[in-house]
Amino acid sequence: MTKQTPIILDSTRWFEIAAIFLTAIGKFIFMDGLNYRLFFETFAILFWIGYIFYRAKKQPGILYYWGFRTDNFKVVLKKVLPFGGLALVFFFVVGSWQGTLNLTWHIIPILITYPIWGIIQQFLIIGLFTGNLQHQTKIKLSNTLNIAITTVLFAAVHFPDKWLMLGTFFLAIIYSKLYLKERNLYVLGILHGWLGALFYYTIVNRDPFLEVFGKYL
């Protein structure tokens, strides 16, 4: 980062971490338990976008600090593209082996919309959680321990789907390590959205389009 790290109170950092855990609890209740996926994702996206705008108005420079920046977009993209390419090969190989390839037209709207949810997820797990653990002053954590905690959290949020837990486990290792060096949420979030969409339709054998919109069609 080239800009100075903004002054953020530890109380604010821990408040944000607590809010992330509440969001995770909401996911288990409304998405997994009550099957209100569209409601929950819409509410979570709008709530956190509102928080982003609120903090940006109150504290200039916070967006850049969080990773909403474009100056290093190409640099970060070049670093994650090899991982993305290998992931795609893995998806199609495993999907073919399992017989779970399901590339219907449903994937098109998901590829368009899921990066938005991907950016929000990266903002919460990597931008706020990992970033706040890195710069809070009460507990000194090494980057290695920070990455380990983030990885476990991100995988746990996707319980009980074993494939999603495994995929997000490895994704979090690479993403959190890269974020601590480069801090760019756009690249990580967009790639997260596209890889996540393809992961559903190749390995997981689920159709997010029907899960979100099926009951309304």
SVG drawing of the C-alpha trace seen along z (x, -y; Angstrom):
<svg xmlns="http://www.w3.org/2000/svg" viewBox="-43 -12 47 52">
<polyline fill="none" stroke="black" stroke-width="0.4" points="0.0,0.0 1.2,-3.5 -1.3,-5.5 -1.1,-5.8 -3.0,-3.4 -6.0,-5.2 -6.4,-5.4 -9.1,-2.9 -9.9,-2.2 -9.6,1.3 -13.2,1.1 -14.3,0.5 -12.2,3.4 -13.7,5.8 -17.2,4.4 -16.7,5.3 -15.4,8.8 -18.5,9.3 -20.8,8.2 -19.1,10.7 -19.9,13.5 -23.5,12.3 -23.7,12.4 -22.3,15.9 -25.0,16.9 -27.6,15.3 -26.4,17.5 -26.9,20.7 -30.4,19.6 -31.8,18.0 -30.0,19.8 -29.4,23.2 -32.2,23.5 -35.1,21.6 -34.0,21.7 -34.4,17.9 -31.3,17.6 -32.5,14.7 -33.7,12.7 -30.5,13.2 -28.0,12.5 -30.0,9.4 -30.2,8.1 -26.5,8.9 -25.3,7.2 -27.4,4.0 -26.5,3.9 -22.7,4.1 -22.8,1.8 -24.6,-0.7 -21.8,-0.2 -19.1,-0.7 -20.7,-4.0 -21.2,-5.1 -17.5,-4.5 -16.3,-6.0 -18.1,-9.2 -16.9,-9.3 -13.3,-8.3 -11.6,-9.3 -9.1,-6.8 -10.8,-3.8 -11.9,-2.4 -8.3,-2.3 -7.2,-0.8 -9.8,2.0 -8.8,2.8 -11.4,1.0 -8.7,-0.2 -7.7,0.2 -4.1,-1.0 -2.8,2.6 -5.6,4.4 -3.4,5.8 -0.6,6.8 -3.0,8.8 -4.8,10.3 -1.6,11.7 -0.9,13.3 -4.2,15.0 -4.7,16.1 -2.5,19.2 -4.5,20.3 -7.8,19.6 -6.6,21.6 -5.6,24.6 -8.9,24.4 -10.9,24.5 -9.0,27.6 -9.6,29.2 -13.3,28.4 -13.9,30.0 -11.7,33.0 -13.4,33.8 -16.8,32.9 -16.3,35.3 -15.1,38.0 -18.1,37.6 -20.6,37.1 -21.7,33.8 -21.1,31.4 -24.3,29.3 -23.5,26.3 -27.0,25.1 -28.0,21.5 -28.7,21.0 -25.0,20.4 -25.1,17.2 -27.1,15.0 -25.0,16.5 -21.7,15.6 -23.1,12.0 -24.5,11.6 -22.3,13.8 -19.2,11.6 -21.2,8.9 -21.7,11.4 -18.1,12.6 -16.8,9.0 -19.0,8.7 -17.7,12.0 -14.1,11.1 -14.7,7.7 -16.1,9.4 -13.7,12.4 -10.5,10.9 -10.9,7.2 -12.5,6.8 -11.7,10.0 -8.1,10.6 -7.3,6.9 -8.6,6.1 -6.7,9.0 -3.6,7.7 -3.8,4.2 -5.6,4.4 -3.3,3.7 -4.6,5.8 -3.5,9.2 -0.4,9.6 -0.8,12.2 1.7,13.4 0.5,13.3 0.7,17.1 -1.7,17.4 -3.9,14.8 -4.2,16.7 -4.9,19.9 -7.7,18.4 -9.2,16.8 -9.0,20.1 -10.8,22.1 -13.5,19.4 -14.1,19.2 -14.3,23.0 -16.6,23.3 -19.1,20.7 -19.7,23.1 -20.6,26.1 -22.0,28.7 -21.2,28.9 -17.8,30.8 -16.9,29.8 -17.5,26.1 -15.6,26.3 -12.6,27.9 -12.7,25.3 -13.0,22.3 -10.3,23.6 -7.7,23.5 -9.2,20.3 -8.8,18.6 -5.2,19.6 -4.2,18.1 -6.5,15.1 -5.6,14.0 -1.9,14.4 -2.2,12.3 -4.5,9.7 -2.0,9.0 0.5,8.1 -1.6,6.4 -5.0,5.5 -7.3,5.6 -10.8,6.7 -12.0,6.2 -9.8,8.9 -10.3,11.4 -14.1,10.8 -14.7,11.1 -12.6,14.2 -14.3,15.6 -17.7,15.1 -16.8,16.7 -14.9,19.7 -17.7,20.1 -20.4,20.2 -18.4,22.8 -17.7,24.8 -21.5,25.2 -22.1,26.4 -19.2,28.7 -18.3,30.3 -21.0,29.6 -23.9,30.6 -26.1,27.7 -27.9,25.1 -27.7,21.7 -30.1,20.1 -32.9,22.5 -32.0,22.3 -32.3,18.5 -35.1,17.9 -36.7,21.4 -39.5,20.7 -40.4,17.4 -40.5,18.8"/>
</svg>
